[in-house]
Amino acid sequence: MDTTVTIKDVAERAGVSAGTASRVLSGNPATSAAARERVRAAAAELGYRPDARARALRSARSHAVGLLVSDVRNPFFADIAHGAEQAALAASYVTLLANANEDTAQQDIYLEAFLTQRVDGVIIAPQGEGGGNLRALERARTPLVFVDRTVDGFDVPSVTADNAQGVELAVAHLAAEGHTRIGYIGGPRSVSTGRARHDAFLAAVARHGLEEDPELITAGDFRRASGGTAAAALLSGRRPPTALLAADSLMAVGALGEVRGQGRRIGSDLALVAFDNIDWFGELAPPLTVVAHDARELGEHAMRLVLDVIEGRPAESVVLPMHLVVRESSTGRATGARTDGPTGGPTDGPTGA
């Protein structure tokens, strides 16, 4: 493709004025069928592509949405990104994907890039407020939507999951299996999901009359290594837990590696439940019980919300339900049961997020 081809070249090849060629290529109906046919044929022959930067300057729209995920290596956030991307493409938008790497400083770098590139809107799974660029986006009135996580003090539409419901489902299940000492591997309290799941765990333990021992609660950073470190700390205690609940998938993988490294058997020696239903969790030996929610749906909802804000339509926050997919890691037997609420019963089987 010759990138030097201009609309004047297309007009000359089609035998029309530059204005007519411009109207045809911008979709303006005020052109004849014959002119449209000639212009489109000429554009195809010459390999013409419109200048997106010039078009954005004329229309004040880039038709691009910035998407900043917390950790691109985490399959959960990859699914969020995929859902958002597909919803954007369906609306003739593209996504510019960025990775915060669970770090507010890196978050600020990419938010600065989104500000200077003048994207039409931003979707972010925030690490926290950071150094000021999140506020700068708000001051610039850039359409902004939070996904999975939120930040206090921002009046921003969000798409999140029902963390309290998810924790209750996991704790109720483990209590029903006879566990009274449940070790909790939480995320950082600086992140909204870390705080929400920690508080929900304390409430659920009290509600079910389980042991309320501070030594049963640890915190990682939503990365694999921290899950292993937390599991080691919990299992080396004076009275180790008989079950573990990990507040995200990567920390669950780290915990799983540590447990196996100690020669313990998941499902029989120690129960394990994780947040987020990664596709291959069901293929492990034993398969892993998970608190699941549809990450792709989170991304799709977030994209639809930010497009609503861009177009000046009402945009209301959404909280999506969680469900429990019960597998052998917490029962020692294959059940494939799914529970849709704290008091719900099993259905026909699990559905992956």
Buried (B, 14 or more C-beta within 10 A) or exposed (E): EEEEBEBEBBBBBBEBEBEBBBBBBEEEEEBEEEBBEBBBEBBEEBEBEEEEEEBBEEEEBBBBBBBBBBBBBBBBBBBBBBBBBBBBEEEEBBBBBBBBBBBBEBBBBBBBBBBEEBBBBBBBBBBBBBBEBBBBBBEEEBBBBBBBBBBEEBEBBBBBBBBBBBBBBBBBBBBEBEBBBBBBBBBBEEBBBBBBBBBBBBBBBEEBEBEEBEBBBBBBBBBBBBBBBBBBBBBEBEEBBBBBBBBBBBBBBBBBBBBEEEEBEBBEEBBBBBBBBBEEBBEBEBBBBBBBBBBBBBBBBBBBBBBBBBEEEEBEBBEBEBBBBBBBBBBBEEBBBBBBBBEEEBEEEBEBB
